[in-house]
């Protein structure tokens, strides 16, 4: 059985996806590669996603890098997004992959970060039964509001979680899953056998902060700026890899997100 589906937008990205496939093979993970464009071959992409039985999807692209986000909008499986270098040193692709709207998480790695992607797949295939939320940002009203968006996701899904301000020195053997509220600009936390989803946190971020993010994301897994709810949704998707009991609730949450858009459209058209 295929464990990971690897989808890239062009064979010009071979230097990246070849390394990902090699990394998966080294870790004993069965993977399938497909070349498919979100813009040029959307029907083919839809068919691939309907037919795959893979547990997790790795998607990469350059330029507008829409592919990972489009895949995430079609699937509740975890999507690891790999921005590919090109114009602007890959910054455009990085932001496209990471900066997803609420309710549509992509777990992003850094530009051309093939080894980070294959290592994330290996960690994701382990069983995760609970989540830790790591927050050392203090009692700030805006941060607390964002934190509770994530907590609401876990409570809605029925996920066991714990809020901590320190991960300690060691991890148990169950391969811990962590949502880390990470102050943008500080060194990311790394722990062996831990799957850590970093949320870069900063109010009033500027274009200069995008360059900081570009540097920081070469290590670890990331979601969009201040998107705690997306990190928590991604954590549930990862838990669902080995326990499909979350599928119904993930689909229900997705439907609620769609309904909000339908209702907004209806309101505007009544004016």
Secondary structure by P-SEA (a helix, b strand, c coil): cccbbbbbccccaaaaaaaaaaaaaaacccbbbbbbbccccaaaaaaaaacccccbbbbbcccccaaaaaaaaacccbbbbbbbbccccaaaaaaaacccccccccccccccaaaaaaaaaaaaaccccbbbbbbcccccaaaaaaaaaaaaaaaaabbbbbbbccccccccccbbbbbcccccccbbbbbcccbbbbbbccccccaaaaaaaaaaacccccccccaaaaaaaaaaaaaacccccaaaaaaaaaaaaaaaaaaaaaaaaac
